[in-house]
Amino acid sequence: MTKLLLSLHVLAAIVAIGPVTVAASMFPPAARRAALPDGAGTDPDGTGTVRLLHRICRVYAALGVSVPVLGLATGAAMGVLGDGWLITSIALTTAAAGLLIAFVLPRQEELLEQLAGGQAVERARTARLALFTGLFNLLWATVTVLMVVRPGSTTGA
């Protein structure tokens, strides 16, 4: 059962978190391109690509809830819920989810509203969004490393 849970946890992380990290990273530059004056951007209506990237972030963020749920089930099955590396991973995962929910997705929505209203998009706003997105991605990368290295692991890694 542990191997099945671990496999599902890893698959969920790849399938759910991977698209969010990529789409969220692509969003700020896509928003800047969409805001270029009079069709100078690569997107004819100016917002199609940006809307798609935001939708990917929202949908896969919802699917991403399965990752910590399966991770906790796997940790319980392995008897490691009290280990420091797992507690740290849980805290970092919570921080990443908080960043996504409180900073990344709302700022994406604000930029979409600006673009749809034909308003100018300030570079500082897309830069701040890129900062929050980078922090989100860094937290997930750290969690991934902790999952592989696992201090005290018997895998020899």
PyMOL commands that set and color helices and strands:
alter all, ss='L'
color gray80, all
select helices_A, chain A and resi 2-34+37-39+48-63+66-78+84-116+123-149
alter helices_A, ss='H'
color red, helices_A
deselect
rebuild
show_as cartoon
